[in-house]
């Protein structure tokens, strides 16, 4: 998948594009984990942790 550019809102929110939500099987209400690692922000699902 190619890189996708998103904007940070003034409230600090980003919109995860539909293409990525579908690929990760994300649904409204799912809990996600943000991890700052070596200067990169990683978005993980609980499935990815176990």
C-alpha positions as CSV (number, residue, x, y, z in Angstrom):
1,X,0.0,0.0,0.0
2,X,1.3,3.5,-0.9
3,X,1.8,6.1,1.8
4,X,-1.3,8.2,2.4
5,X,-1.2,11.8,3.6
6,X,-3.6,12.9,6.3
7,X,-4.1,16.2,8.2
8,X,-4.1,16.8,11.9
9,X,-7.1,18.8,13.1
10,X,-6.9,21.6,15.6
11,X,-8.3,19.1,18.2
12,X,-5.4,16.7,17.5
13,X,-7.4,14.2,15.5
14,X,-6.6,12.4,12.3
15,X,-9.0,10.5,10.0
16,X,-7.9,7.0,9.2
17,X,-8.7,6.6,5.5
18,X,-11.3,3.9,4.6
19,X,-8.8,2.0,2.6
20,X,-6.7,1.5,5.7
21,X,-9.7,0.8,8.0
22,X,-10.8,-1.9,5.6
23,X,-7.3,-3.5,5.3
24,X,-7.0,-3.6,9.1
25,X,-10.7,-4.6,9.6
26,X,-11.3,-1.6,11.9
27,X,-14.8,-0.7,13.0
28,X,-16.4,2.2,14.9
29,X,-15.7,1.8,18.6
30,X,-12.6,-0.4,18.2
31,X,-9.8,0.5,20.6
32,X,-6.4,1.2,19.1
33,X,-2.9,1.5,20.6
34,X,-0.6,4.4,19.7
35,X,3.1,3.7,20.2
36,X,6.0,6.2,19.7
37,X,9.0,4.1,18.6
38,X,12.3,5.5,17.3
39,X,10.6,8.8,16.3
40,X,7.7,7.0,14.5
41,X,4.1,6.9,15.5
42,X,2.7,3.4,15.2
43,X,-1.0,2.5,15.3
44,X,-1.7,-1.0,16.5
45,X,-4.8,-3.1,17.1
46,X,-5.0,-5.4,20.0
47,X,-4.8,-8.3,17.6
48,X,-1.3,-7.1,16.5
49,X,-0.1,-7.2,20.1
50,X,-0.9,-10.9,20.7
